[in-house]
Amino acid sequence: MRVAFRADGSSQIGLGHLRRCLSLAQALQRLGAQTLFLCRTSDVDAQALLASAGIECRLLAQLPAVIQPGALADAADDAQACIEVLKNEAPALLVVDHYGLAADWHEALRQALGCRIAVIDDLADRPLSADALIDQNLCVESSHQTRYAPWLRRPPARRFCGPGFALLGESYAELQAHVPAAEVRSIGIFLGGTDPLNLSPTALQACRSGVGFQGPIEIVSTHANPHLASLREAVRADPQAQLSLDLPELSAFYARHDLQVGAAGGAAWERCAVGVPSLTLCLADNQRAVLPELERRQAVLAATGLDAPALAKGLRRLLDDASLRQTLATNSRALVDGQGARKVALGLLVLAQAPLQLRPAELSDAECLWRWRNHPSTRQVSRSQEEIPLSAHRAWLERLLAAGQSRLFLAYLGSFAVGVIRFDPLLTSDPEAAVEVSLYLDPQLQGLGLGRALLQAGEAAIAEMHADAALNIHAEVLPGNESSLALFRGAGYGPGATPLRFIKRLVP
């Protein structure tokens, strides 16, 4: 399946749009998708940035360069240029992460290419026409649904909203939680790939002359930073400072320091996923609502200003208070699980109707199935809600497979296991064959539309096994399980023998 991206970066726009799209593109590739980026030229080399990660990028070189953030006056020309690039190999899905493009652009691409449109946004300040809406930020006022309601020309089929969908690199999904030290031994500073306000030297000054910190300090930036010369000079003047450029990902950088100084953009979610205490700065309009909410939840300490004295004030609090650092680390880690890019990628592929692949379960799957089955969210909607010991589960699976009567399948999207579906034979008074279906997902993947895809894949598999005769599939739903009720009703299951039993007849 082909997925295209439209995003830009520059010294003024920053690299955040490109980086979060890159994380999503890599997650999609791991699931088997082919990806392509479309970018305007600017004063940063987007092609080189993406190529270093193995991602293809085509420049819209016929259009003027884009340096400043904001609406594109030539959005119609931008849309036509993208259509020309994509028309011969139209993607199933187009992901747009651009504050300068709005609903007219989205609709032009959808109509010309016949693809789904996923919009990444956090401003809610212009009309949008999205089949999927992605906003990884906290929503302070009521809900994301309420916030975007005035701007949406069509109701999105999928919403991926909140820090649980933060678009982070794969390494963040595997990290162990950061353990704050009793004393701050080193500090990390990252204020964006381009640091347009040139605040990295100011943060270094606050650490040194502001609070007298004498330990190692590592500053991260990129060659796209227009102030790189002055930053190099500041680092050269400090024997305990180190400058790291163009790191492919920052998880290890965050984890190796006891305290971080950073912005309240996408990197804030990276630091949260690591669980490292941070002094967090507001550097853009789209961060103004997020930062106070992060501080209210005691996930970060917000800087009261952007000058050296204001930064020193926040640093002093963090350096002196180990208990505060522990609180920030614990609360920030609780907000972001690092799985966001994978979850969004799975949800988008299901939206674009990528089929799940099934294979018969094996005894070696016992621990995976047991872990999913024993999760509280699964037990809550199961006939037996007690925890099951692994040994008992393994013995049950061994008996089930040996008997050979039930059909138990593990479902995959790409190489990633997402759920399990089972069909058990039923004895009924009806002469036609009958089975009962049960299914559950990896608990981390609920709410992505995978349940419907899993049921469809299972029905296709069991129908193929009964290709010579009609088959009745029965399903039972526990009281209060509204999601399963909606699933079976939406899949064409009609009333069964009792109000919470359903049946669907498959014919050859």
N, C-alpha and C positions, 0 to 999 in steps of 0.2 A: 504494500500500500504506500502510495506517495503522499507526503505531507510537506507543504511549502510554508515558509515563514516570511513575514514582511516586518522588518525592524531596522532602525538606524542607530548609529552612535556617533558622537563627535566630542570634542573637548568641552563643549557647553552642554550638550545633551547628556553626556556621560556614557558609560558602557553598560549600565544596568539592564537596559532593554535587551541588548545582545546577549548578555551573560545569562539572564533567566531563560531566554529562548533557547540558548545553547544547552542548558541543563535539561529542558524539556525535549529538545531534539535528540540528545543522547539517550534519554529514557525511551523515546520512541524507537530509536535504532535498535536498542537492546530487545525490543519487542518485535523486531522484524520489519519496521517501516523504513522507507527510503526518504531522506530529507534534503531540502534545498532552501537556501536563504536568498532573498532578494533585498538588496540594500542600495541606497543612494551613496554616491561618493561624498566624502567629508574630509576633515583634517586628521582623521584616524584611519588606519588600514583595517577595515572590517574583514576583508578577505583573508588577510594574514592571521588575524585573531581566530577566525573560524577554521581556517585550514590547519592551524596548529592542533586543533581538536578533531581533525578528520571530517570536517563538515564542508560541503560544497556551497559556495556563495557566488552569485552572479550580480554584478554591479549594473544598476540602471544608469549607465554612463551617458545616455542621451539627455538625461534630466539635469538641471542645475544641482550643485552640491548643497547638502543640508548641514548647517552648522548650529543654528539656533533652535531651541525647543519651541513648540507651539504649532498652531494649525498650518498646514501646507496650502498656500494660495493656489498651487497648481495640482491639487488633489486629483482632478479629473485626468490630467496628463499622466500622473503617477499610476492611476488605475489602468489606463490604456497601455502603458509601458509594461506593467505586470502581466496583463492579459496576453500581450504579444510574446512574452517569454514563456508563459505557461500553457498556451492554447494547444500546442501539439502533444503535450504530455500533462494533461490536466490532473492536478492532485485531487484526491478524495477529500482532503481537508486543507484549509489555509488558516494558519495562525497569525494574527495581526497584533503586534505590540507596538503601538504608535499613537502618541497623543495628538498627532497632526492629522490623523485619518478618522473619518466618521462614517455614519450610516450610508451615505450615498456611495462612498468607496466600497464598503462591504457589499452592498447590493449589486453594484456593477460587476464585481468579481464573481459573486455567487451566480448571477444570471449568465455571465459569459462562459464560466467554467463548469457550472453544475456541481460545485463543491460545497461542503459545509464550511462555515466561517466560525472560528473560535477567536474571541477577542480577549486579550489580556489588558486589564485596565485597573486603575485605582483612583481615578479622579472623579468619575461620574459627572462630567461637565459638558457633554456633547451627545447628540443622538448616536445610538449604536444599533446595529442590526446583526445580532449574534445568535448563532445556533448553540454556542457554548460560551459562558462568561467565566473568566478566571480573574479573581482578585484575591491575592494572598494576604492582604492586610487585614488587621482588625477593623471591625466596623463599630464606631463609637455610638453613632446615633441609630437606635433601634436595630435595624438589620440591613444586610446587603440588598435584600429584595426591595425594601422600602426605599433605600438610597438610590437604586438604579431605576426604579419604576418610571419616573418622568422621562427617562432618556431612552428606553428600549422600544424600538419599533415593532419587535416581535418577542414573545416570551421565549427565552432560551430553553432548549430541551434539557440542557445540563448546566448546573452552576457549581463551580469549584471555588468556594469562597472561604477565606479565613486562613490563619497560619498553618493549619493542617495540610494545606495545599501549596505551601511555599515551594517555589521551583528551585530546588537546590540540587547540586551535583550528587552523583551516586555515593560518593564517599561519606556523605552525611548520614546516609541510611544505616551505615555499619559502625558508626562511632560509638565508643564507650563514653559514658557521661564524664565530663570534666570534674575533677575533684579539686576544689579550691585549696590552696596552701594556707598555712597559718600566717605566713608573711608573703608579701608580693616580691618575688625575686626578679621578675622581668615583665616588661610591658610591650604590647603590640599596638601599632597605630596603622589603621587603614581607613582613609577618608575618600574612597572611591578611586576608580582606575584613572581618572583624569584630574581629580581634586581641583575643580575649577576655581575655588576660592583660595587656593594655596594655603590650606590650614595645617598641613602636616608639619612644617617648621614651627608654627605656633604651638601645636600640641607638644612637640619636642621641647620647646622653651618652657612650657608650663610644667612638664615633668622635671626639668632640671632646675632652673632658677625659681620656678613657682613653688615647688614643694620639696626640692632638694633630693629627689630620687637619684641614686647613684648607680643603680643596677643596669643591666643590658636593656636596650630598647631597639626593637626591630620595626622599621617603617616599610610598608608594602605600597608599591605604586606600579605604574606601567610606563612604557616609552611613549604612550599617548598623552602623558601629563605635560601640559604646556609650560609648567613651572619646574620641570625636572632639573634644570641647571641650578636653580637656587636651592632646591631640595638636596641635591648632591653636595652643594657647598655646606649646607647646615650639618649634614651627616659627617662630612669629612672633618669638621671642626669638633666633633664629639667622639672621642676614642671608644666610648661604650655604645655607640649607635651603629646600626647596620641597616643598609638599604637593600631590599629585595625587589626585583623587577620582574614583571610578567610571569608571576607564578601561575601555573595552569589551573590550580584550585587552592583554596585557602584553608581548608579544614585543619591541616597539620599546623599551619601558622597560628590559627586561633587556639589550638589545643596546647601549644608549647609555651604559652605565656599565662601568667597568673591574673593579668588584667588587660583589658582591651579598651582602646579609644577608637570609636567609629561612628559612622553616620546612621541615621534612622531609615535608610532605604532597604534594598534587598539584602545587603550584608548584615542587617540587624537580625534577620531570620537565620542566617548562617551562624552567627554567634549564639543565638538562642539554641539552635540544634546541638551545638557543642556543649552549651551550658557553662559558658565562661562569663564572669561578671564584667560589665562594661560601662564606661562613661559614654553616653550616646548624644550625638549632636544633631540638631535639625538643620539640614542644608538645602531643603527644597520645599516648595509649597505642598506637595503631596505627602510630606512627612509630618506636617503640622498637627494633624488629628491623631496620627498613629503614636507619636512619641509620648504625649501625655497619658494615653491609655496604657502603653507599656510601663510607664512609671507608676501609674495607679495600681497596676497589677504586681508591682514590685519585681518586674522582670529586668529592668535596667535602671540606672541612675541618669536622669537627663541633665545635660549641661545647661546652666542658666544663661549662657551667652557663648559667643564664638571667639572672644579675645582671650589672651593668656591668663589674666586674673580669674575669669569665669571658669576656665578649664581647670586651673589650679585649685579652685575651691571644691569642685567635684572630685578631683583626684585625691585631695587631702582626706575627704570623707571616706573614700574607698580604701585608701592606704591604711587608715587608722582603725577601720572597723571590719574585722574578719567575719563577724556575724552578719553584717550587711552583705558582704561579698558572697557568703554561703546562701543567703536568702535569694539574692539575684540569680545565682547559678541554678538553684533548684527550681525557681519559678519560671525562668526563661526556658529551661530544658522541657518543662511540662507543656509549653505552648507549641513546640515544633518537634515532630518525630523524625524528620529527615526523609520521609517517604513521599513527600508531596509531588515531586516530578513524576515518580512512578505511578502514583494514583491518578494524576491528571492524564498521563499518557494512556493508561488503560481505559479510562473513561472516554477519552477522545476517540480511541480506536473502536470502541464499542459503538459510540455515536456514529462513526463513519461506517459501521456495519462490517467491521473486520470479524470473521468467524472464529469461534473458539475451536480448538482441536481437542479431541478426546482420545484417551488411551485407557485400556483396562487397568484397574488398580492392581498393585503387586504387594506382596508382604513387606517389601522394603519401604513402602509408603506408610507403614503403620504409624510411625512417630509423627509425621506431618499431619495425617488425618486425625490422630488423637489430639494433637495440639489445637487444631481448628475446632474439633468437636467439643473439647473441654473448655473452650473460652466461654466466659459468662454470657456473652451476647448470643452464642449458639445454644447453650443449655437452656436459656430462658424461653426459647421457642421450640424446644424438643419435647417429645413425650416423656423421656426420662431426664430430669434436670439435675441429677446427682453427678458429681465428678466421677470419672472412670479412671481407675489405675491403668497405667500404660500396659502392664502385663495382661490385664483382663481384655483391654482393647486389642492387643496383638493376638491373643487367643481367639477372640471373636472373629477377627479378620481372617485368620488362618482357617477357621471352620467355614466361614462364608465362601472363601475362594475354593476350598476343597469340595464343597457341596456342588458348586457350579450352577446353581439355579438362579441366583440373583445376578444382576449386572451392575457392577460398580465401576464408575469411570472417574478418572482424574482429568480435569479440564485445564488447558493451557492457552495462553495468548503469547505467541512466539515461544520462547523457552521458559516462560514464567508461569508457574502453577497458580491458579486463581480459585479453584473450588472443586467440589466433588458432587456427583449426582449418582443416584442408585435407583434401580428398578427391581422390586421384589414381586415374584409371581403371586397372584391372588386366585383363590378358588371362589367362584361365584356361580349363581344359578344360570347366568347368561352363557350360552354355548361359545361365544367369542372369547378369545384369550384376553386376560386382564393382568395388569401389573399396577403396583403402587409406587409412585415416585416420591423421593425425598432428596433434598439438596441443601448444601450450605457452602458458603464462601469462606475464603481466608477472611477472618474478622476485620482485618485492617482495610479490606477492599469493599466494604459495604457502602451502598449509596452511589455507586458508579454506573449502574445499569447492567452490571455483570450478571445479576440473577436472571434477567430475561434472556440474555445471550446464552447462559448455561442451560436453561430449560429448553431453548430452541435446539441447541446442539445435542442435548440428550434425547429429545424427541426424534430428531433425525437419525440418531444412531440406533435407537430401539425400533424405529419403524423399518429400518433397513434389515434388521434381524427378523422382522415379521412381514417381509415384503409380499408374502403370498396370501395373507389374510388380514382381516380387520383386527385392530387392537384397541382395547379400552384402557386408558391411563387414568388411574384414580389418584386423588390427592386429598390429604387431610390437613387442616389448618387449626392450630390451637386458638382458643378464644383470646382476643386482643392482639393477635398478630396481623396488624393491618397491612404491613408490607407484603406478606405472603398472600393475603386475600387479593390485594391489587395485582400481584404477579399472576396468579392463576386466572383471575377474571380477565385480565388484559391479554392473556395467552389463549383465550377461547375456551376455557373450562366452564362447563355448565353445572347446574345444581346436581348434587349426588343424593345419597340416601338420607343424609342429615344436613342441617344448615351449614355445617362447617366441613362437609365433604364435597368434593368436586370431581367431575369426570369429563374426559375428552376422548372422542372416538377418532382414531386414525384409520384411514382406509388406503389400500394399495393404489 
